[in-house]
Amino acid sequence: MENIQAKQYPCFKRWNRKGWSVFASLRRYVTIGVLSAGMSILLLATQGASAQNADTAAVLKTWRIREVGITASQTAPARNAQSHTPLFDRKAQAQAPVHTLEAALRLAPSVDVRERGGKGTQADIFIRGGSFDQTMVLLNGIDYTDARTGHQSHALPVDLDCISSIELIDGVPGVGAYAGAVNIRTAPLRPTYLRFEGSSGQYGYAYGNLSGAVTSGRFSLLGAASYRRSDGYRHNTDFSNYNAFVRATCDGGRAGFFDLQAGWQDRDFGSNGFYAAYNPDQWEHTATALASLRWIKSAGRFSLGAAASYRKNFDRYDWTRGTPMNRHNTDNAGAKAWADCDWAAGKTSLGADWAFNHIYSTNLGEKLAVPEGHYTHAKARHTGNLWLRHAKAWRRFDMAASAGVSLTPYGTSALWSLSAGWTPAEGLRVGAGVWQSMRLPTFTDLYYTSPAQINNLDLVPEHAVTYRLGANYLKRCWNVSAQVYYRAGRDIIDWVWREDMDGKWHSEQSSRLDTYGVELSGGYAAPEGFLRRAALSYGYITTDRNADIVAKSAMDFMRHKAALSVEVCFLRRMSLVLTGSVYDRNGSYTDYPRPGDSSVSEVRDYKPYFLLDGRLSWEKGICRLYVDATNITDARYCDIGGLRLPGFWCTGGVVLTIGR
């Protein structure tokens, strides 16, 4: 067997539907390497396209057979998803100079990551001109969006080494995904392995991570724990972050497939100017714990599935470090069930989901008659969605339609989506879709008050109808993608300021917001040679607000965004990755030149800036050494309200991986 394995044989990596394809394997010794397949619970509008377009809310399954490894996925629905746009792929970007989820998303043309501090200290995710509150956040297809504020939604206890891919899911109608849903998928690096990573650098930065996986028969277990800290790159920007995560999957045969995940995170950080730009002494501590269990069972042409999830968040905010001001304790629980039937006319799916959100707080919610410890206010709400979907695929065409209702404290709303796709030639697909989406006001929108802000209990859900047209082409080592979209939003919630409002910001929804966008991307990838990977992308957004008001965030969108990434390999074991990106943000902010003094201020426009990052690495056997340099040109820039982000920052590290 050793002699046979030493030879090079052709390996199937994908299927070809041509009738004559079988002749390509005649008189040849062929091995099956890794075969990825999507067994969809909901037939996506993208069915019939490449395997990469399979439902990304997937459950990883690995069968280990002697000398043959087959990897497949059983998918769970993300409530009628239409299409998926890749934002990050671990295999393709393994050598990129990124350490955090925020850094991994920063180059994607669909996403605007607005950071307040370095190394993922605190950041918001904006999707295609939407706000951070309008983004649904999924972890392996489970919705963990925080009902209190979108600031906390993507604060998940998962490190980048456990993340296999991140994708933007379009066309999730109903409650939550007003602008789109970001799905983060986790998977082991190998079936069985143990991995350690340690790094350190400027500003007292240190990072340690221990992760691994065990696969035995139909059972797989992935676990990871990490610690990250820094003294801060300027006054009061120090942070510490602890993560722990575990995911177990088991194929129970007739009992069905089970997927369990759980995690815990604890972090604190100095918040110099984070929520009031003139105050350098703010501080915050957050903690989150989450868990979910999913079950999937197939029986002939029928499939059944169910899932339950829970997330608890704690938050303490100090206006002056060491003096607690606001405390929050939120519970977010969810459950969903679905069934589908594959028959001659296509695939029909029926599903429902339910969510419960509760908060204890010192200032959010309705005042309690008797305080609960530190908490003097509380509020709870229930929401649900019911949907029916039918999809049909032909040889070169596919179509899908869904209809249903969203049940919220604000009443009942209709939800619907339509999509179609056409594959005129091999590797080329053209698709179009239209869908309705909505989001509920967060507890912060409804109840938050401060000396500079006034709440609004009369807010109602935001609604939008989105139209999308896209095309993708893949041939050998090359890929090209283009997307055009238009979103018509109404009842947009934002903090608004007017001259007649006694100098305070008010939570309002007095305007419509039309968003237009274009996204272009292309790339080259090769398994060997000097040039291993090159990727170029560009995104453009413009909006039209039909009200003459000053809004706090809706007009601070990323107007132009371009990025280029190049990876080269040389001297057999060395690799160099460089990423360059240009950002041009619309809007302005109030700058306070004297820290701690709000009496002196000036309004400034956001200025375009350029960032250059790089990683030089060497790898042999189980060991990899690397040196990272971010913001090599030491650009002075900010994403939010004049908060200066780190300049040149150099770190170095080692990765040891043992396993197979």
C-alpha positions as CSV (number, residue, x, y, z in Angstrom):
1,M,0.0,0.0,0.0
2,E,2.9,2.4,0.7
3,N,4.2,2.0,-2.8
4,I,0.7,2.7,-4.3
5,Q,0.3,5.8,-2.2
6,A,3.6,7.2,-3.3
7,K,2.4,7.5,-6.9
8,Q,0.4,10.4,-8.1
9,Y,-3.1,9.6,-9.4
10,P,-5.9,11.9,-10.6
11,C,-8.3,12.8,-7.8
12,F,-12.0,13.7,-8.3
13,K,-12.7,17.1,-6.7
14,R,-16.1,17.8,-8.2
15,W,-18.7,16.1,-10.3
16,N,-19.5,17.0,-13.9
17,R,-23.1,16.4,-15.1
18,K,-22.2,15.8,-18.7
19,G,-23.4,12.4,-20.0
20,W,-19.9,11.6,-21.4
21,S,-18.0,12.4,-18.2
22,V,-17.7,8.8,-17.1
23,F,-15.4,8.1,-20.1
24,A,-12.8,10.4,-18.6
25,S,-12.1,7.8,-15.9
26,L,-11.9,4.7,-18.2
27,R,-8.6,2.8,-18.0
28,R,-7.4,5.1,-15.2
29,Y,-6.7,4.5,-11.6
30,V,-8.8,7.2,-9.8
31,T,-9.0,8.0,-6.1
32,I,-11.6,10.0,-4.3
33,G,-10.0,12.8,-2.3
34,V,-12.5,15.1,-0.5
35,L,-16.0,15.4,-1.9
36,S,-18.2,18.2,-0.6
37,A,-21.9,17.9,-1.0
38,G,-24.9,19.9,0.1
39,M,-28.0,18.0,1.3
40,S,-30.3,20.9,1.7
41,I,-33.3,21.0,4.0
42,L,-34.5,24.0,2.0
43,L,-33.8,23.9,-1.7
44,L,-31.9,27.1,-2.3
45,A,-32.5,29.4,-5.2
46,T,-28.9,28.7,-6.0
47,Q,-29.4,24.9,-6.5
48,G,-27.7,23.8,-9.7
49,A,-24.8,26.2,-9.3
50,S,-21.4,25.3,-8.0
51,A,-21.0,23.4,-4.8
52,Q,-19.7,26.6,-3.2
53,N,-23.3,28.0,-3.4
54,A,-24.7,25.4,-1.1
55,D,-26.6,26.5,2.0
56,T,-24.0,27.9,4.4
57,A,-26.0,27.3,7.5
58,A,-24.5,23.8,7.4
59,V,-23.7,21.0,9.8
60,L,-20.3,19.4,9.2
61,K,-20.3,15.6,8.9
62,T,-17.2,13.5,8.3
63,W,-17.2,9.8,7.6
64,R,-13.8,8.1,8.0
65,I,-13.5,5.0,5.7
66,R,-10.3,3.1,5.3
67,E,-8.1,5.0,2.8
68,V,-11.1,7.2,1.8
69,G,-12.3,10.4,3.5
70,I,-15.7,11.8,2.5
71,T,-16.9,15.1,3.9
72,A,-20.5,16.3,3.4
73,S,-22.9,18.7,5.0
74,Q,-26.5,18.5,6.1
75,T,-28.0,21.9,5.9
76,A,-30.5,23.7,8.1
77,P,-32.5,26.6,6.8
78,A,-31.7,30.2,7.3
79,R,-35.4,31.1,6.8
80,N,-35.6,31.0,3.0
81,A,-32.1,32.2,2.1
82,Q,-31.7,33.1,-1.6
83,S,-28.0,33.4,-2.2
84,H,-24.6,33.4,-0.4
85,T,-21.7,35.8,-0.9
86,P,-18.4,34.5,0.4
87,L,-16.7,37.0,2.8
88,F,-13.9,34.8,4.2
89,D,-12.5,31.4,3.3
90,R,-9.9,29.8,5.7
91,K,-8.3,27.6,3.0
92,A,-7.8,30.4,0.6
93,Q,-6.8,33.1,3.1
94,A,-4.9,30.9,5.6
95,Q,-1.7,33.0,5.2
96,A,-3.4,36.4,5.3
97,P,-2.2,38.9,8.0
98,V,-5.5,38.7,10.0
99,H,-6.0,37.6,13.6
100,T,-9.6,38.5,14.4
101,L,-13.1,38.1,12.9
102,E,-13.2,41.9,12.3
103,A,-9.9,41.8,10.3
104,A,-11.1,38.9,8.2
105,L,-14.2,40.8,7.2
106,R,-12.5,44.2,6.6
107,L,-11.5,43.5,3.0
108,A,-14.9,42.2,1.8
109,P,-16.7,44.7,-0.5
110,S,-20.1,43.8,1.1
111,V,-19.1,44.6,4.6
112,D,-18.1,47.9,6.4
113,V,-16.3,47.0,9.7
114,R,-16.1,50.1,11.9
115,E,-13.7,49.6,14.8
116,R,-13.2,51.6,17.9
117,G,-10.0,50.0,19.0
118,G,-7.3,47.6,17.9
119,K,-7.3,43.8,17.4
120,G,-11.1,43.5,17.5
121,T,-11.6,45.3,20.9
122,Q,-14.9,46.7,19.9
123,A,-16.4,47.0,16.4
124,D,-19.7,47.1,14.5
125,I,-20.6,45.2,11.3
126,F,-22.5,47.2,8.6
127,I,-23.9,45.2,5.6
128,R,-24.4,47.0,2.3
129,G,-25.2,50.4,3.7
130,G,-27.3,49.1,6.6
131,S,-26.6,49.8,10.3
132,F,-25.1,47.4,12.8
133,D,-28.6,46.9,14.3
134,Q,-29.8,45.8,10.9
135,T,-27.4,42.8,10.6
136,M,-28.4,39.3,11.6
137,V,-25.5,37.3,13.1
138,L,-25.5,33.5,12.8
139,L,-23.1,31.0,14.2
140,N,-23.3,27.7,12.2
141,G,-26.8,28.7,11.1
142,I,-28.1,29.6,14.7
143,D,-29.3,33.2,15.2
144,Y,-27.4,34.9,18.0
145,T,-28.4,38.5,17.3
146,D,-28.6,40.5,20.5
147,A,-31.9,42.3,21.0
148,R,-30.4,45.0,23.2
149,T,-27.9,46.4,20.7
150,G,-26.0,45.3,17.6
151,H,-22.8,46.3,19.3
152,Q,-22.8,42.9,21.0
153,S,-24.2,40.6,18.3
154,H,-20.9,39.5,16.8
155,A,-19.0,39.3,20.1
156,L,-18.9,35.5,19.8
157,P,-16.4,33.2,21.6
158,V,-14.9,31.8,18.4
159,D,-11.3,32.4,17.3
160,L,-10.3,32.7,13.7
161,D,-8.5,29.3,13.6
162,C,-11.9,27.5,14.2
163,I,-13.7,29.5,11.5
164,S,-13.8,27.7,8.2
165,S,-15.8,30.4,6.3
166,I,-17.9,33.5,6.7
167,E,-20.7,34.2,4.2
168,L,-23.3,36.9,3.7
169,I,-26.8,35.4,3.3
170,D,-29.2,37.4,1.1
171,G,-32.9,37.2,1.1
172,V,-33.8,36.2,4.7
173,P,-37.3,37.8,4.9
174,G,-39.1,38.5,8.1
175,V,-37.7,39.7,11.5
176,G,-34.0,40.4,11.9
177,A,-32.0,40.4,8.7
178,Y,-33.0,43.8,7.4
179,A,-29.8,44.3,5.5
180,G,-28.5,40.7,5.5
181,A,-27.3,37.9,7.6
182,V,-23.6,37.1,8.4
183,N,-23.2,33.3,8.9
184,I,-20.0,32.2,10.7
185,R,-19.1,28.5,10.1
186,T,-16.8,26.5,12.3
187,A,-15.0,23.3,11.4
188,P,-11.9,21.4,12.4
189,L,-8.6,22.1,10.5
190,R,-8.2,18.3,10.3
191,P,-10.2,15.3,11.5
192,T,-7.8,14.8,14.4
193,Y,-5.2,17.3,15.5
194,L,-3.8,19.5,18.3
195,R,-2.8,23.1,17.6
196,F,-1.0,25.8,19.6
197,E,-0.5,29.4,18.6
198,G,1.4,32.0,20.5
199,S,2.2,35.6,19.4
200,S,3.3,38.9,20.9
201,G,4.3,42.4,19.8
202,Q,4.1,46.1,20.3
203,Y,1.9,47.8,22.9
204,G,2.2,44.8,25.3
205,Y,0.2,42.6,22.9
206,A,0.0,38.9,23.6
207,Y,-2.1,36.0,22.3
208,G,-2.3,32.4,23.2
209,N,-4.6,29.7,21.6
210,L,-5.0,26.0,22.2
211,S,-7.4,24.1,19.9
212,G,-7.9,20.6,18.6
213,A,-10.3,18.0,17.3
214,V,-11.1,14.3,17.6
215,T,-13.0,12.3,15.0
216,S,-14.0,8.7,15.6
217,G,-16.5,7.0,13.4
218,R,-19.7,9.1,13.3
219,F,-18.6,11.4,16.1
220,S,-16.6,14.6,15.9
221,L,-15.5,17.0,18.6
222,L,-13.9,20.5,18.1
223,G,-12.6,22.5,21.0
224,A,-10.6,25.7,21.5
225,A,-9.6,28.2,24.2
226,S,-7.7,31.5,23.9
227,Y,-6.5,34.6,25.7
228,R,-5.7,38.0,24.0
229,R,-4.5,41.2,25.7
230,S,-2.8,44.5,25.1
231,D,-1.7,47.5,27.1
232,G,-3.3,49.7,24.4
233,Y,-1.9,51.9,21.6
234,R,-2.9,55.1,23.4
235,H,-4.4,56.2,26.7
236,N,-7.1,53.9,28.0
237,T,-7.3,51.5,25.1
238,D,-6.0,48.4,26.9
239,F,-8.0,45.2,26.7
240,S,-8.2,41.5,27.7
241,N,-10.3,38.8,26.0
242,Y,-10.9,35.2,27.0
243,N,-12.7,32.7,24.7
244,A,-13.7,29.1,25.0
245,F,-15.7,27.1,22.4
246,V,-16.7,23.5,21.8
247,R,-18.7,21.9,19.0
248,A,-19.7,18.2,18.8
249,T,-21.5,16.4,16.0
250,C,-22.8,12.8,16.0
251,D,-24.6,10.8,13.4
252,G,-27.1,8.6,15.3
253,G,-28.2,6.6,12.4
254,R,-31.9,6.1,12.6
255,A,-32.1,8.6,15.5
256,G,-30.9,11.4,13.2
257,F,-28.0,13.8,13.1
258,F,-27.1,15.9,16.2
259,D,-25.1,19.1,16.4
260,L,-24.2,20.7,19.7
261,Q,-22.2,23.9,20.2
262,A,-21.4,26.0,23.3
263,G,-19.1,28.9,24.1
264,W,-18.1,31.5,26.7
265,Q,-16.4,34.8,26.4
266,D,-15.2,37.4,28.9
267,R,-13.6,40.7,28.0
268,D,-12.9,44.1,29.3
269,F,-11.5,47.1,27.6
270,G,-10.7,50.8,28.0
271,S,-13.1,52.8,26.0
272,N,-11.4,56.1,25.2
273,G,-14.0,58.1,23.4
274,F,-16.0,55.0,22.4
275,Y,-19.5,56.3,23.1
276,A,-18.7,60.0,23.8
277,A,-15.7,61.2,21.8
278,Y,-14.7,63.9,24.3
279,N,-14.5,61.5,27.3
280,P,-11.2,59.5,27.5
281,D,-11.9,57.6,30.7
282,Q,-14.8,55.3,29.8
283,W,-14.5,51.5,30.4
284,E,-16.6,48.4,29.6
285,H,-16.8,44.8,30.6
286,T,-18.9,42.2,28.7
287,A,-19.5,38.5,29.1
288,T,-21.5,36.1,27.0
289,A,-22.4,32.4,27.2
290,L,-24.2,30.6,24.4
291,A,-25.4,27.1,23.5
292,S,-27.5,25.4,20.8
293,L,-28.6,21.9,19.9
294,R,-29.8,20.9,16.4
295,W,-31.3,17.7,15.1
296,I,-31.8,16.6,11.5
297,K,-33.5,13.5,10.2
298,S,-34.1,12.3,6.7
299,A,-36.7,9.7,5.7
300,G,-37.0,9.0,2.0
301,R,-38.2,12.1,0.3
302,F,-39.0,13.8,3.6
303,S,-36.7,15.7,5.9
304,L,-37.3,17.0,9.4
305,G,-35.3,19.3,11.6
306,A,-35.4,21.2,14.9
307,A,-33.1,23.5,16.8
308,A,-33.0,25.3,20.2
309,S,-30.6,28.0,21.3
310,Y,-29.8,30.3,24.2
311,R,-27.5,33.2,24.7
312,K,-26.9,35.3,27.8
313,N,-25.1,38.6,27.8
314,F,-23.8,40.7,30.7
315,D,-22.6,44.3,30.2
316,R,-21.1,46.9,32.6
317,Y,-20.4,50.4,31.3
318,D,-18.4,53.0,33.3
319,W,-18.6,56.6,32.3
320,T,-15.5,57.0,34.5
321,R,-13.4,53.9,34.8
322,G,-14.0,52.2,38.1
323,T,-17.4,53.8,38.7
324,P,-20.3,51.7,37.3
325,M,-22.9,53.7,35.4
326,N,-25.0,51.2,33.3
327,R,-25.5,47.5,33.8
328,H,-27.4,45.1,31.5
329,N,-28.3,41.4,31.7
330,T,-30.0,40.0,28.5
331,D,-31.5,36.6,27.6
332,N,-32.0,35.6,24.0
333,A,-33.7,32.2,23.5
334,G,-34.8,30.7,20.2
335,A,-36.3,27.6,18.7
336,K,-37.2,26.5,15.2
337,A,-38.6,23.5,13.3
338,W,-38.9,22.7,9.6
339,A,-39.9,20.0,7.2
340,D,-39.6,19.6,3.5
341,C,-40.7,17.2,0.8
342,D,-38.9,16.5,-2.5
343,W,-41.4,15.5,-5.1
344,A,-41.8,15.6,-8.9
345,A,-42.9,19.3,-8.9
346,G,-39.8,20.4,-6.9
347,K,-39.2,20.8,-3.2
348,T,-41.7,22.2,-0.8
349,S,-40.6,23.4,2.6
350,L,-42.6,24.4,5.7
351,G,-41.0,26.0,8.8
352,A,-41.4,28.1,11.8
353,D,-39.2,29.8,14.4
354,W,-39.7,31.6,17.7
355,A,-37.5,34.0,19.7
356,F,-37.7,35.3,23.3
357,N,-35.8,38.4,24.4
358,H,-35.6,39.6,27.9
359,I,-33.5,42.3,29.6
360,Y,-32.7,43.4,33.1
361,S,-31.0,46.8,33.2
362,T,-30.3,50.0,35.2
363,N,-31.9,52.2,32.5
364,L,-33.4,50.1,29.7
365,G,-37.0,48.7,29.9
366,E,-39.9,49.4,32.2
367,K,-39.2,50.4,35.8
368,L,-39.5,47.5,38.3
369,A,-41.6,47.8,41.4
370,V,-38.9,45.9,43.3
371,P,-35.3,46.1,42.0
372,E,-33.5,42.8,41.1
373,G,-30.1,43.3,42.6
374,H,-28.4,46.1,40.6
375,Y,-31.2,46.2,38.0
376,T,-34.1,48.7,38.3
377,H,-35.7,48.1,34.8
378,A,-36.8,45.1,32.7
379,K,-38.6,44.2,29.5
380,A,-39.5,41.1,27.5
381,R,-40.9,40.3,24.1
382,H,-41.7,37.3,21.8
383,T,-41.4,37.1,18.0
384,G,-42.0,34.4,15.5
385,N,-42.0,33.6,11.8
386,L,-44.0,31.1,9.7
387,W,-43.1,30.3,6.1
388,L,-44.0,28.1,3.1
389,R,-41.5,27.8,0.3
390,H,-41.4,26.0,-3.0
391,A,-38.5,25.6,-5.4
392,K,-37.9,23.9,-8.7
393,A,-34.7,23.4,-10.7
394,W,-34.4,22.5,-14.4
395,R,-31.4,21.7,-16.4
396,R,-30.2,25.4,-16.7
397,F,-32.9,27.2,-14.7
398,D,-34.0,27.4,-11.1
399,M,-36.8,29.3,-9.4
400,A,-38.1,29.7,-5.9
401,A,-40.8,31.6,-4.1
402,S,-41.8,31.8,-0.4
403,A,-44.6,33.4,1.6
404,G,-45.3,33.7,5.3
405,V,-46.0,35.9,8.2
406,S,-44.0,37.5,11.0
407,L,-45.7,37.7,14.4
408,T,-44.3,40.5,16.7
409,P,-45.6,42.7,19.5
410,Y,-46.2,45.3,16.8
411,G,-48.7,43.1,15.0
412,T,-48.6,40.7,12.0
413,S,-46.5,41.4,8.9
414,A,-46.4,39.6,5.6
415,L,-43.1,38.2,4.3
416,W,-42.2,37.0,0.9
417,S,-39.3,36.4,-1.5
418,L,-38.8,35.5,-5.2
419,S,-35.6,34.4,-6.9
420,A,-34.5,32.9,-10.2
421,G,-31.2,31.7,-11.7
422,W,-29.9,30.8,-15.1
423,T,-26.7,28.9,-16.1
424,P,-26.1,29.7,-19.8
425,A,-22.6,28.1,-19.9
426,E,-20.4,25.9,-17.7
427,G,-19.0,28.0,-14.8
428,L,-21.3,31.0,-15.5
429,R,-24.5,31.7,-13.5
430,V,-26.8,34.7,-13.5
431,G,-29.3,35.2,-10.7
432,A,-31.9,37.7,-9.6
433,G,-34.0,38.1,-6.5
434,V,-36.4,40.3,-4.6
435,W,-37.4,40.0,-1.0
436,Q,-39.0,41.8,1.9
437,S,-37.2,42.2,5.3
438,M,-37.8,44.0,8.6
439,R,-36.2,44.5,12.0
440,L,-37.6,45.4,15.4
441,P,-36.4,48.4,17.4
442,T,-33.7,47.3,19.9
443,F,-34.1,47.9,23.6
444,T,-31.6,50.6,23.3
445,D,-33.6,52.3,20.5
446,L,-36.7,52.3,22.7
447,Y,-35.4,53.1,26.1
448,Y,-31.9,54.6,26.2
449,T,-31.7,58.1,27.7
450,S,-28.7,60.2,28.7
451,P,-27.9,63.9,29.2
452,A,-27.4,64.1,25.4
453,Q,-30.1,61.6,24.2
454,I,-33.9,61.2,24.5
455,N,-35.6,57.8,23.9
456,N,-38.8,57.1,21.9
457,L,-41.3,54.5,23.0
458,D,-43.4,54.9,19.8
459,L,-40.9,53.3,17.5
460,V,-42.2,50.6,15.1
461,P,-40.4,48.0,13.0
462,E,-38.3,49.1,10.0
463,H,-39.2,47.5,6.6
464,A,-37.4,47.1,3.3
465,V,-37.7,45.6,-0.1
466,T,-34.4,44.6,-1.7
467,Y,-33.7,43.9,-5.4
468,R,-30.6,42.1,-6.4
469,L,-29.0,41.1,-9.8
470,G,-25.7,39.1,-9.9
471,A,-23.4,37.0,-12.0
472,N,-20.6,34.7,-11.2
473,Y,-18.1,33.0,-13.4
474,L,-15.5,30.4,-12.4
475,K,-13.1,28.7,-14.8
476,R,-10.0,26.8,-13.7
477,C,-7.9,29.2,-11.5
478,W,-10.0,32.3,-12.2
479,N,-13.2,33.7,-10.8
480,V,-15.2,36.8,-11.4
481,S,-18.3,38.1,-9.6
482,A,-20.6,41.1,-10.0
483,Q,-23.5,42.2,-7.9
484,V,-26.0,45.1,-8.2
485,Y,-28.6,45.8,-5.6
486,Y,-31.2,48.4,-4.5
487,R,-32.9,48.5,-1.1
488,A,-36.0,50.6,-0.5
489,G,-36.2,51.2,3.3
490,R,-38.9,52.9,5.2
491,D,-39.5,53.9,8.9
492,I,-35.7,54.0,9.4
493,I,-34.7,54.3,13.0
494,D,-31.8,56.6,13.9
495,W,-30.7,59.2,16.4
496,V,-31.7,62.6,14.9
497,W,-30.6,66.1,15.8
498,R,-32.4,69.4,14.9
499,E,-32.0,73.0,15.9
500,D,-35.4,73.0,17.7
501,M,-34.5,69.9,19.9
502,D,-32.8,71.7,22.8
503,G,-29.4,70.4,21.7
504,K,-30.2,66.7,22.2
505,W,-30.3,63.6,20.0
506,H,-33.8,62.0,19.6
507,S,-34.5,58.4,18.6
508,E,-36.8,58.8,15.5
509,Q,-37.9,57.1,12.3
510,S,-39.1,60.0,10.2
511,S,-37.5,59.1,6.8
512,R,-37.1,56.6,4.0
513,L,-33.7,55.5,2.9
514,D,-33.0,54.2,-0.6
515,T,-29.6,52.4,-0.9
516,Y,-27.9,51.6,-4.2
517,G,-24.8,49.4,-4.5
518,V,-22.4,47.7,-6.8
519,E,-19.8,45.0,-5.9
520,L,-17.1,43.7,-8.2
521,S,-14.6,41.0,-7.3
522,G,-12.2,38.7,-9.1
523,G,-9.3,36.5,-8.4
524,Y,-6.7,34.0,-9.3
525,A,-5.7,30.9,-7.2
526,A,-3.2,28.2,-7.9
527,P,-2.0,25.3,-5.7
528,E,1.7,25.7,-6.7
529,G,4.0,28.2,-8.3
530,F,5.4,31.6,-7.3
531,L,2.0,33.4,-7.4
532,R,-0.4,31.5,-5.3
533,R,-3.3,33.9,-4.9
534,A,-4.4,37.3,-6.1
535,A,-7.8,38.9,-5.3
536,L,-9.2,42.3,-6.3
537,S,-12.5,43.8,-5.1
538,Y,-14.4,47.0,-5.3
539,G,-17.6,48.2,-3.6
540,Y,-19.7,51.3,-4.2
541,I,-22.7,52.6,-2.2
542,T,-24.9,55.6,-2.4
543,T,-28.0,56.4,-0.5
544,D,-30.9,58.9,-0.8
545,R,-32.6,60.1,2.4
546,N,-35.9,61.9,1.8
547,A,-35.8,64.0,4.9
548,D,-33.8,67.1,5.7
549,I,-32.4,66.0,9.1
550,V,-29.1,65.4,10.7
551,A,-28.8,61.6,11.4
552,K,-26.2,60.1,13.6
553,S,-25.2,57.0,11.6
554,A,-27.4,56.3,8.5
555,M,-25.4,58.7,6.3
556,D,-21.9,57.5,7.5
557,F,-21.7,54.7,4.9
558,M,-18.6,53.5,3.0
559,R,-19.0,55.1,-0.3
560,H,-16.0,53.6,-2.1
561,K,-13.9,50.6,-1.0
562,A,-11.2,48.8,-3.0
563,A,-8.9,46.0,-1.9
564,L,-6.0,44.0,-3.4
565,S,-4.5,40.9,-1.9
566,V,-1.4,39.1,-3.2
567,E,0.2,35.9,-1.9
568,V,3.6,34.6,-3.3
569,C,5.7,31.7,-2.2
570,F,9.5,31.5,-2.6
571,L,12.6,29.7,-1.3
572,R,10.4,26.6,-1.0
573,R,9.1,27.3,2.5
574,M,8.6,31.1,2.6
575,S,5.5,33.0,1.8
576,L,4.6,36.7,1.7
577,V,1.1,38.1,1.7
578,L,0.4,41.8,1.2
579,T,-3.1,43.4,1.3
580,G,-3.7,47.0,0.3
581,S,-7.1,48.7,0.7
582,V,-8.5,52.1,0.1
583,Y,-11.5,53.5,2.0
584,D,-13.7,56.6,1.3
585,R,-16.4,57.1,3.8
586,N,-19.3,59.5,3.4
587,G,-20.4,61.8,6.2
588,S,-18.9,63.8,9.0
589,Y,-18.3,63.7,12.7
590,T,-17.8,66.1,15.6
591,D,-14.2,66.3,16.8
592,Y,-13.2,67.3,20.3
593,P,-9.5,68.6,20.3
594,R,-9.3,68.7,24.1
595,P,-9.9,65.4,25.8
596,G,-12.5,65.7,28.5
597,D,-13.7,69.1,27.3
598,S,-17.0,69.0,25.3
599,S,-17.2,72.9,25.1
600,V,-14.8,73.1,22.2
601,S,-15.6,71.1,19.1
602,E,-15.6,71.2,15.3
603,V,-17.3,69.3,12.5
604,R,-15.0,67.4,10.2
605,D,-15.6,65.3,7.1
606,Y,-14.3,61.7,6.9
607,K,-11.1,61.6,4.8
608,P,-10.1,58.7,2.5
609,Y,-7.3,56.5,3.7
610,F,-5.1,53.7,2.6
611,L,-4.0,50.7,4.7
612,L,-1.2,48.3,3.8
613,D,-0.8,45.0,5.8
614,G,1.7,42.2,5.4
615,R,2.7,38.7,6.7
616,L,6.0,36.9,6.1
617,S,5.9,33.3,7.2
618,W,8.1,30.2,7.1
619,E,6.7,26.7,7.5
620,K,8.2,23.2,7.9
621,G,6.6,20.1,9.3
622,I,4.5,20.9,12.3
623,C,5.9,24.4,12.8
624,R,5.1,27.7,11.2
625,L,6.7,31.0,12.1
626,Y,5.3,34.4,11.1
627,V,5.7,38.1,11.4
628,D,2.8,40.4,10.9
629,A,2.8,44.2,10.2
630,T,-0.5,46.1,10.1
631,N,-0.8,49.7,8.8
632,I,2.7,49.6,7.4
633,T,2.5,53.1,6.1
634,D,1.4,54.4,9.6
635,A,-1.8,56.0,8.2
636,R,-3.8,58.2,10.5
637,Y,-7.4,57.2,10.2
638,C,-10.7,56.6,12.0
639,D,-13.9,54.6,11.4
640,I,-16.2,56.2,13.9
641,G,-16.4,59.8,15.2
642,G,-12.7,60.8,15.2
643,L,-11.5,57.8,17.2
644,R,-7.9,57.4,16.1
645,L,-7.1,53.7,15.3
646,P,-3.7,52.1,15.6
647,G,-0.8,53.1,13.4
648,F,2.0,50.7,12.5
649,W,1.7,47.6,14.7
650,C,4.2,44.7,14.4
651,T,3.7,41.2,16.0
652,G,5.3,37.8,15.6
653,G,4.2,34.3,16.4
654,V,4.6,30.6,16.2
655,V,2.0,27.9,15.3
656,L,2.5,24.2,16.1
657,T,0.1,21.7,14.6
658,I,0.2,18.0,15.3
659,G,-2.3,15.6,13.7
660,R,-3.7,14.1,10.5
